[in-house]
Amino acid sequence: MDKSIFYTVIGVVVMAGIVSCRNDKPVPDFTPKMTDEVRLKTTPVKDQGHSSLCWAYAMLATIETEHLMKGDSVNLSPDYVARIVLTTEARRKFLGGDNYIPTLRGTAPKLIRIIMEHGIMPYDSYNSGNANMEALLRKADILAQRQQDMRTLDTRMNEMLDDAIGALPQRVYMLGAEYTSKEFALSVCMKDEYDAMTSFSSYPFGEYVTLDIPDNNTGERFMNVSIDSLMNRITNELLSGHPVCWEGDISEPGFSFKNGTATLPHGKPCTQEERQRQYELRRTTDDHCMELIGIAHDDSGRRYFIAKNSWGTGNRFGGMMYLADDYVRMKTVAIVVKSRY
């Protein structure tokens, strides 16, 4: 099929600043010109606020692009996922007592697990607009400590979430059809539709491993491959019209949301050994998650991957980011891609 159906080629220009998942810090101004080579279709950029739900926003965006590239119109609700996580965390706090600390954090495959277990809703069907999810998490923590039984906790949580986010619709209506949230989920994502991958030599290559990172609080497993294989998979997916969900480190000085770029100093080694060393020194950490939607280059020929972020549209690229090839090679913790089987 003609690639013009899938991609657009445009020229854009960068400028200055930064944000994180979320940490603001000053960076020097610079203005490299970028030219997009491949750019997949996306839904509008969303804003996760100050919540730790980047993994949900990025994986939902990946699923949305997968459908858009096939000609489907799909825009999914992060607030529905947030409600499920808040309810689950309140129950875990109730059962775990003082030893359990509720969290909104997670990894991208956790989103697939939630969809399979609890369903999903369209963005327009369930969208609070501006609910403070971290504040709701603190309230859930307090509620869980004050209840005497799980049934009462569930009732109090539903009342709080109905008030803060909105009551859950009983049915989903889409293109003249009527679904439950679980039935709708099966129309947008199947259990084995995506592969999760990582690349660290502390694990055996060619095997599924459980990443020992704090955000992997549901014990998700990732196929461990060489960094060359991982980078080839990212590139091939994008060239084939498929998005990639990216998890990685954004603590480097060269990561700037305001500039819309992420770079490493030229000449910094990006070998498998150096990746492992940075990981073991905790200089590569699982800070943030974004959807990769394309490939670009600057005037010097340096290659970049285009990422759709979830911090709103307030940067030079309307919320998009350009991650240098060597940045992705060095700072990727994991990816989720369309399964080949």
Secondary structure, DSSP 8 states (H G I E B T S, - for coil): --GGGT----EEE-------SS----------EEEEEEE-------B-TTSS-HHHHHHHHHHHHHHHTTT----B-HHHHHHHHHHHHHHHHHHHGGG--------HHHHHHHHHHH---BTTTS--SS--HHHHHHHHHHHHHH-SSHHHHHHHHHHHHHHHT----SSEEETTEEE-HHHHHHHH--TTSEEEEE--TTS-TTEEEE---TT-TT--EEEE--HHHHHHHHHHHHHTT--EEEEE---STTEETTTTEE---TT----HHHHHHHHHTTSS---EEEEEEEEEEETT--EEEEEE-SB-S-STTTTEEEEEHHHHHHHEEEEEEE---
